[in-house]
């Protein structure tokens, strides 16, 4: 019985040591034009590095959402606009090169943006793992679509969620590894 209790408690204690977290969340802008920047600390675990170096495609999904808190505290918030940034890496063992890609999707009030894209998708190759870490875990100056709303600035928030794949708890329960943060807009 004691061994079972120890076996259950050890993986949970070890898992909390290097959990990913969003740091340096900044929301900059004038009026309705907002740009979001942040980085994800501890995004690359040993498991993710192993998958990258085995040649598998590894993708991180960053969802940046502008929402308005409702006047009633128990009511769901109202999504005003969102941007999804997907970064991916593939390692070519023959050339020892990492192929990096980044794509953007913009939306407003539950719909995909139908106008011209504000950001072009990007691709590049590198042989540096440090460049891969920065490419996958840092978001710099990503715009949110302007949101026409009567909600005052004081009730608007920016929420960031980064999904970095899955891990297994007790070797059988899949859990999505995420990091998130929230920031209020300044008046």
Backbone as CSV, one residue per row, in Angstrom:
resi,resn,N_x,N_y,N_z,CA_x,CA_y,CA_z,C_x,C_y,C_z
1,UNK,0.828,-1.187,0.000,0.000,0.000,0.000,0.878,1.258,0.000
2,UNK,1.946,1.269,0.790,2.843,2.407,0.856,3.511,2.646,-0.502
3,UNK,3.897,1.574,-1.185,4.517,1.715,-2.502,3.553,2.326,-3.519
4,UNK,2.276,1.983,-3.430,1.299,2.558,-4.350,1.147,4.059,-4.118
5,UNK,1.117,4.475,-2.860,1.002,5.899,-2.542,2.232,6.645,-3.039
6,UNK,3.406,6.073,-2.865,4.636,6.712,-3.337,4.658,6.796,-4.861
7,UNK,4.197,5.750,-5.534,4.200,5.732,-7.003,3.257,6.779,-7.566
8,UNK,2.142,7.022,-6.913,1.178,8.010,-7.386,1.679,9.424,-7.129
9,UNK,2.341,9.677,-6.015,2.750,11.031,-5.656,4.029,11.484,-6.338
10,UNK,4.936,10.605,-6.693,6.211,10.997,-7.289,6.041,11.632,-8.661
11,UNK,5.254,11.070,-9.608,5.131,11.727,-10.908,4.514,13.120,-10.829
12,UNK,3.588,13.343,-9.906,2.981,14.657,-9.790,3.981,15.678,-9.277
13,UNK,4.813,15.316,-8.342,5.812,16.238,-7.806,6.863,16.563,-8.860
14,UNK,7.267,15.562,-9.650,8.276,15.800,-10.678,7.723,16.632,-11.825
15,UNK,6.436,16.502,-12.117,5.844,17.214,-13.247,5.792,18.720,-13.008
16,UNK,5.677,19.168,-11.790,5.546,20.584,-11.504,6.844,21.354,-11.557
17,UNK,7.995,20.673,-11.667,9.286,21.335,-11.586,9.551,22.296,-12.740
18,UNK,9.262,21.894,-13.979,9.580,22.747,-15.114,8.385,23.002,-16.003
19,UNK,7.245,23.265,-15.410,6.041,23.491,-16.199,6.190,24.758,-17.030
20,UNK,5.665,24.756,-18.262,5.733,25.967,-19.074,4.833,27.060,-18.526
21,UNK,5.262,28.313,-18.714,4.425,29.445,-18.300,4.692,30.630,-19.215
22,UNK,3.671,31.439,-19.396,3.762,32.637,-20.227,4.371,33.751,-19.384
23,UNK,5.412,34.381,-19.916,6.060,35.492,-19.205,6.144,36.705,-20.131
24,UNK,6.190,37.867,-19.539,6.382,39.108,-20.285,5.233,39.481,-21.203
25,UNK,4.009,39.164,-20.819,2.857,39.504,-21.662,2.695,41.017,-21.717
26,UNK,2.777,41.554,-22.938,2.616,42.995,-23.163,1.547,43.213,-24.225
27,UNK,0.648,44.129,-23.948,-0.364,44.544,-24.918,-0.109,46.012,-25.196
28,UNK,0.278,46.306,-26.427,0.614,47.669,-26.802,-0.316,48.119,-27.909
29,UNK,-0.625,49.377,-27.926,-1.442,49.888,-29.011,-2.069,51.210,-28.682
30,UNK,-2.617,51.784,-29.722,-3.314,53.050,-29.599,-4.734,52.826,-30.083
31,UNK,-5.697,53.141,-29.233,-7.097,52.973,-29.609,-7.448,51.515,-29.832
32,UNK,-7.968,51.209,-31.010,-8.421,49.856,-31.316,-7.320,48.959,-31.871
33,UNK,-6.179,49.503,-32.312,-5.107,48.713,-32.903,-4.198,48.183,-31.800
34,UNK,-4.275,46.881,-31.547,-3.511,46.260,-30.464,-2.485,45.286,-31.009
35,UNK,-1.323,45.241,-30.361,-0.273,44.262,-30.687,0.126,43.566,-29.400
36,UNK,0.299,42.246,-29.481,0.571,41.420,-28.307,1.937,40.775,-28.455
37,UNK,2.715,40.787,-27.359,4.031,40.152,-27.326,4.176,39.382,-26.022
38,UNK,4.832,38.226,-26.076,5.116,37.422,-24.889,6.051,36.292,-25.261
39,UNK,6.508,35.557,-24.271,7.283,34.344,-24.526,6.828,33.257,-23.557
40,UNK,7.097,32.021,-23.924,6.725,30.874,-23.106,8.004,30.275,-22.541
41,UNK,8.118,30.310,-21.230,9.281,29.763,-20.538,9.085,28.262,-20.329
42,UNK,10.150,27.479,-20.442,10.142,26.022,-20.274,9.232,25.328,-21.295
43,UNK,9.169,25.855,-22.507,8.305,25.273,-23.536,8.875,23.973,-24.081
44,UNK,10.193,23.827,-24.084,10.820,22.646,-24.660,11.221,21.658,-23.571
45,UNK,10.402,20.631,-23.411,10.731,19.554,-22.474,11.623,18.547,-23.200
46,UNK,12.146,17.599,-22.469,12.975,16.551,-23.072,12.166,15.737,-24.077
47,UNK,10.888,15.523,-23.767,10.017,14.773,-24.671,9.844,15.495,-26.000
48,UNK,9.651,16.797,-25.963,9.476,17.573,-27.194,10.767,17.579,-27.996
49,UNK,11.901,17.764,-27.338,13.184,17.730,-28.047,13.425,16.367,-28.690
50,UNK,13.053,15.309,-28.001,13.211,13.968,-28.551,12.351,13.793,-29.799
51,UNK,11.108,14.290,-29.758,10.238,14.202,-30.931,10.786,15.022,-32.095
52,UNK,11.313,16.212,-31.813,11.885,17.039,-32.876,13.056,16.319,-33.535
53,UNK,13.976,15.802,-32.740,15.166,15.168,-33.301,14.901,13.802,-33.919
54,UNK,13.719,13.237,-33.692,13.376,11.984,-34.369,12.742,12.252,-35.733
55,UNK,12.572,13.533,-36.097,12.051,13.890,-37.409,10.558,14.141,-37.440
56,UNK,9.896,14.063,-36.293,8.455,14.317,-36.248,8.188,15.829,-36.325
57,UNK,7.052,16.192,-36.905,6.639,17.591,-36.937,6.065,17.936,-35.564
58,UNK,6.575,18.994,-34.965,6.108,19.459,-33.657,5.529,20.855,-33.857
59,UNK,4.304,21.059,-33.369,3.629,22.350,-33.543,3.166,22.892,-32.197
60,UNK,3.295,24.201,-32.029,2.752,24.923,-30.889,1.623,25.801,-31.422
61,UNK,0.536,25.888,-30.666,-0.611,26.701,-31.082,-0.802,27.808,-30.046
62,UNK,-0.648,29.050,-30.492,-0.820,30.217,-29.630,-2.160,30.865,-29.975
63,UNK,-3.075,30.939,-29.013,-4.364,31.612,-29.227,-4.378,32.882,-28.384
64,UNK,-4.537,34.003,-29.068,-4.576,35.312,-28.427,-5.991,35.840,-28.622
65,UNK,-6.667,36.130,-27.526,-8.077,36.499,-27.599,-8.333,37.806,-26.864
66,UNK,-9.046,38.701,-27.534,-9.518,39.932,-26.912,-10.968,39.699,-26.532
67,UNK,-11.277,39.847,-25.259,-12.652,39.634,-24.817,-13.073,40.729,-23.849
68,UNK,-14.375,40.809,-23.641,-14.935,41.801,-22.723,-15.648,41.079,-21.595
69,UNK,-15.318,41.472,-20.378,-16.033,40.930,-19.224,-17.445,41.504,-19.233
70,UNK,-18.407,40.681,-18.871,-19.798,41.129,-18.829,-20.050,41.913,-17.540
71,UNK,-21.107,42.681,-17.533,-21.468,43.457,-16.346,-21.904,42.542,-15.205
72,UNK,-22.514,41.407,-15.552,-22.890,40.421,-14.537,-21.737,39.449,-14.334
73,UNK,-21.255,39.278,-13.117,-20.071,38.463,-12.883,-20.201,36.998,-13.289
74,UNK,-21.377,36.418,-13.249,-21.525,34.997,-13.557,-21.803,34.732,-15.034
75,UNK,-21.829,35.764,-15.853,-22.106,35.615,-17.274,-20.798,35.354,-18.022
76,UNK,-20.879,34.592,-19.122,-19.686,34.293,-19.906,-19.147,35.565,-20.566
77,UNK,-17.820,35.677,-20.725,-17.272,36.862,-21.400,-17.612,36.856,-22.893
78,UNK,-17.549,38.025,-23.490,-17.879,38.201,-24.910,-16.575,38.308,-25.709
79,UNK,-16.356,37.359,-26.626,-15.171,37.390,-27.469,-15.337,38.471,-28.531
80,UNK,-14.349,39.371,-28.609,-14.396,40.466,-29.572,-13.572,40.152,-30.818
81,UNK,-12.349,39.644,-30.634,-11.515,39.240,-31.760,-10.454,38.268,-31.255
82,UNK,-9.853,37.538,-32.200,-8.838,36.561,-31.829,-7.837,36.384,-32.958
83,UNK,-6.653,35.931,-32.577,-5.598,35.583,-33.524,-5.019,34.250,-33.077
84,UNK,-4.845,33.335,-34.012,-4.209,32.054,-33.727,-2.900,32.007,-34.511
85,UNK,-1.805,31.776,-33.797,-0.493,31.651,-34.411,-0.054,30.209,-34.221
86,UNK,0.220,29.510,-35.318,0.717,28.138,-35.212,2.154,28.114,-35.703
87,UNK,3.055,27.723,-34.788,4.463,27.588,-35.141,4.786,26.100,-35.197
88,UNK,5.627,25.723,-36.147,5.961,24.306,-36.311,7.422,24.151,-36.691
89,UNK,7.964,22.983,-36.341,9.339,22.652,-36.688,9.396,21.203,-37.151
90,UNK,10.230,20.957,-38.167,10.541,19.609,-38.630,12.046,19.534,-38.803
91,UNK,12.640,18.461,-38.302,14.093,18.279,-38.388,14.406,17.289,-39.497
92,UNK,15.335,17.675,-40.368,15.812,16.787,-41.428,17.153,16.220,-40.982
93,UNK,17.164,14.939,-40.650,18.371,14.309,-40.140,19.492,14.221,-41.163
94,UNK,19.158,14.219,-42.445,20.166,14.121,-43.495,20.958,15.416,-43.631
95,UNK,20.252,16.543,-43.668,20.934,17.832,-43.821,21.217,18.514,-42.490
96,UNK,20.685,17.964,-41.403,20.830,18.546,-40.052,20.250,19.961,-39.992
97,UNK,19.152,20.179,-40.716,18.483,21.467,-40.763,17.099,21.350,-40.129
98,UNK,16.685,22.424,-39.471,15.336,22.528,-38.936,14.529,23.386,-39.912
99,UNK,13.377,22.887,-40.342,12.474,23.678,-41.188,11.403,24.269,-40.281
100,UNK,11.317,25.588,-40.241,10.392,26.300,-39.367,9.280,26.928,-40.199
101,UNK,8.065,26.905,-39.662,6.950,27.575,-40.322,6.082,28.251,-39.267
102,UNK,5.431,29.332,-39.687,4.538,30.061,-38.798,3.345,30.541,-39.628
103,UNK,2.138,30.226,-39.166,0.937,30.659,-39.880,0.034,31.425,-38.922
104,UNK,-0.787,32.302,-39.497,-1.649,33.186,-38.726,-3.088,33.060,-39.216
105,UNK,-4.026,33.036,-38.277,-5.451,33.108,-38.587,-6.046,34.194,-37.705
106,UNK,-6.806,35.084,-38.315,-7.418,36.193,-37.580,-8.927,36.040,-37.622
107,UNK,-9.598,36.451,-36.551,-11.049,36.364,-36.521,-11.647,37.462,-35.667
108,UNK,-12.941,37.662,-35.863,-13.638,38.697,-35.113,-15.037,38.193,-34.768
109,UNK,-15.409,38.290,-33.505,-16.736,37.917,-33.010,-17.207,36.560,-33.527
110,UNK,-16.366,35.536,-33.362,-16.753,34.180,-33.719,-16.645,33.826,-35.182
111,UNK,-16.256,34.772,-36.060,-16.133,34.511,-37.485,-14.675,34.652,-37.902
112,UNK,-14.316,33.914,-38.961,-12.985,34.099,-39.529,-12.940,35.427,-40.271
113,UNK,-11.798,36.066,-40.253,-11.624,37.350,-40.929,-11.698,37.131,-42.425
114,UNK,-12.508,37.919,-43.112,-12.695,37.759,-44.553,-11.907,38.777,-45.363
115,UNK,-11.340,39.753,-44.719,-10.571,40.774,-45.421,-9.166,40.294,-45.733
116,UNK,-8.328,41.192,-46.230,-6.952,40.801,-46.535,-6.189,40.446,-45.265
117,UNK,-5.315,39.468,-45.375,-4.526,39.039,-44.212,-3.612,40.179,-43.781
118,UNK,-3.529,40.387,-42.479,-2.669,41.447,-41.957,-1.247,40.955,-41.768
119,UNK,-1.061,39.631,-41.791,0.266,39.062,-41.597,0.436,37.934,-42.606
120,UNK,1.562,37.877,-43.275,1.848,36.789,-44.214,2.471,35.621,-43.447
121,UNK,2.149,34.399,-43.879,2.764,33.225,-43.274,4.269,33.240,-43.566
122,UNK,5.034,32.618,-42.648,6.489,32.662,-42.757,7.070,31.257,-42.748
123,UNK,8.214,31.085,-43.419,8.979,29.836,-43.393,10.454,30.183,-43.436
124,UNK,11.254,29.331,-42.802,12.709,29.486,-42.877,13.380,28.207,-42.428
125,UNK,14.655,28.072,-42.766,15.472,26.925,-42.366,16.627,27.426,-41.522
126,UNK,17.035,26.597,-40.559,18.158,26.950,-39.697,18.836,25.673,-39.226
127,UNK,20.049,25.821,-38.720,20.738,24.677,-38.123,20.949,24.884,-36.618
128,UNK,20.350,25.944,-36.064,20.528,26.287,-34.656,19.283,25.937,-33.835
129,UNK,19.479,25.168,-32.771,18.382,24.837,-31.872,17.906,26.060,-31.091
130,UNK,18.799,27.018,-30.849,18.395,28.253,-30.157,17.408,29.055,-30.999
131,UNK,17.616,29.110,-32.305,16.679,29.803,-33.193,15.332,29.090,-33.165
132,UNK,15.346,27.761,-33.120,14.105,26.983,-33.053,13.342,27.312,-31.780
133,UNK,14.037,27.356,-30.657,13.380,27.672,-29.377,12.724,29.052,-29.412
134,UNK,13.423,30.035,-29.948,12.869,31.392,-30.028,11.676,31.418,-30.981
135,UNK,11.806,30.795,-32.135,10.749,30.772,-33.148,9.464,30.151,-32.601
136,UNK,9.606,29.073,-31.847,8.447,28.333,-31.360,7.807,28.956,-30.126
137,UNK,8.593,29.619,-29.291,8.061,30.035,-27.991,7.955,31.540,-27.779
138,UNK,8.328,32.362,-28.755,8.208,33.807,-28.595,7.262,34.382,-29.641
139,UNK,6.347,35.214,-29.191,5.402,35.908,-30.054,5.691,37.393,-29.877
140,UNK,5.933,38.091,-30.990,6.340,39.490,-30.887,5.513,40.358,-31.825
141,UNK,4.698,41.224,-31.270,3.955,42.207,-32.048,2.854,41.647,-32.924
142,UNK,2.196,40.584,-32.493,1.108,40.005,-33.279,-0.139,40.861,-33.095
143,UNK,-0.776,41.285,-34.206,-1.936,42.171,-34.082,-3.224,41.415,-33.782
144,UNK,-4.112,42.091,-33.107,-5.500,41.655,-32.958,-6.339,42.563,-33.830
145,UNK,-7.372,42.016,-34.440,-8.253,42.833,-35.277,-8.973,43.855,-34.412
146,UNK,-9.191,45.051,-34.936,-9.969,46.028,-34.179,-11.377,45.500,-33.949
147,UNK,-11.893,45.733,-32.774,-13.223,45.233,-32.415,-14.134,46.408,-32.116
148,UNK,-15.128,46.592,-32.953,-16.105,47.655,-32.712,-17.063,47.173,-31.632
149,UNK,-16.994,47.792,-30.477,-17.831,47.367,-29.360,-18.111,48.553,-28.455
150,UNK,-19.252,48.463,-27.804,-19.623,49.520,-26.865,-19.044,49.264,-25.474
151,UNK,-18.355,48.159,-25.309,-17.793,47.792,-24.007,-16.627,48.721,-23.690
152,UNK,-16.621,49.327,-22.502,-15.508,50.227,-22.147,-14.173,49.472,-22.057
153,UNK,-13.105,50.206,-22.299,-11.751,49.639,-22.268,-11.468,48.977,-20.923
154,UNK,-11.989,49.512,-19.837,-11.697,48.977,-18.502,-12.190,47.545,-18.321
155,UNK,-13.153,47.087,-19.137,-13.652,45.718,-19.022,-13.062,44.779,-20.068
156,UNK,-12.180,45.286,-20.921,-11.563,44.452,-21.958,-10.300,43.783,-21.429
157,UNK,-10.092,42.554,-21.850,-8.936,41.761,-21.425,-8.337,41.063,-22.640
158,UNK,-7.052,40.741,-22.546,-6.385,39.906,-23.541,-5.967,38.628,-22.832
159,UNK,-6.375,37.499,-23.402,-6.042,36.192,-22.850,-5.174,35.455,-23.859
160,UNK,-4.073,34.866,-23.381,-3.141,34.134,-24.223,-3.075,32.695,-23.731
161,UNK,-3.235,31.738,-24.661,-3.102,30.319,-24.325,-2.205,29.668,-25.362
162,UNK,-1.172,28.984,-24.904,-0.251,28.280,-25.790,-0.361,26.783,-25.516
163,UNK,-0.687,26.011,-26.544,-0.762,24.544,-26.437,0.486,23.960,-27.072
164,UNK,1.163,23.076,-26.321,2.440,22.541,-26.776,2.437,21.026,-26.921
165,UNK,1.332,20.448,-27.276,1.281,19.004,-27.466,0.683,18.303,-26.266
166,UNK,0.896,16.999,-26.226,0.311,16.191,-25.161,1.375,15.456,-24.372
167,UNK,1.022,15.160,-23.142,1.824,14.261,-22.325,0.862,13.285,-21.675
168,UNK,1.390,12.233,-21.098,0.545,11.212,-20.493,0.778,11.167,-18.994
169,UNK,-0.329,11.200,-18.250,-0.275,11.080,-16.803,-0.460,9.615,-16.473
170,UNK,0.412,9.082,-15.690,0.431,7.667,-15.301,0.451,6.754,-16.520
171,UNK,1.064,7.211,-17.589,1.272,6.484,-18.838,-0.004,6.052,-19.545
172,UNK,-1.178,6.623,-19.196,-2.388,6.226,-19.904,-3.407,7.334,-20.086
173,UNK,-3.298,8.458,-19.403,-4.266,9.534,-19.535,-3.627,10.712,-20.278
174,UNK,-4.083,10.985,-21.528,-3.490,12.108,-22.265,-3.967,13.454,-21.713
175,UNK,-3.025,14.376,-21.576,-3.304,15.723,-21.088,-2.593,16.697,-22.023
176,UNK,-3.293,17.751,-22.458,-2.679,18.772,-23.293,-1.845,19.698,-22.417
177,UNK,-0.598,19.912,-22.827,0.302,20.799,-22.094,0.029,22.225,-22.562
178,UNK,-0.386,23.091,-21.639,-0.703,24.476,-21.983,-0.081,25.440,-20.993
179,UNK,0.058,26.659,-21.448,0.471,27.772,-20.592,-0.415,28.945,-20.974
180,UNK,-0.842,29.715,-19.978,-1.737,30.832,-20.284,-1.471,32.015,-19.368
181,UNK,-1.931,33.178,-19.821,-1.831,34.406,-19.041,-2.912,35.356,-19.524
182,UNK,-3.195,36.356,-18.701,-4.236,37.333,-19.014,-3.740,38.713,-18.626
183,UNK,-4.189,39.718,-19.386,-3.809,41.091,-19.094,-4.997,42.013,-19.364
184,UNK,-5.183,42.978,-18.483,-6.213,44.000,-18.697,-5.657,45.073,-19.605
185,UNK,-6.530,45.715,-20.374,-6.084,46.805,-21.220,-5.982,48.077,-20.395
186,UNK,-4.966,48.862,-20.680,-4.789,50.139,-19.978,-5.675,51.188,-20.618
187,UNK,-6.159,52.116,-19.796,-7.019,53.203,-20.321,-6.199,54.174,-21.139
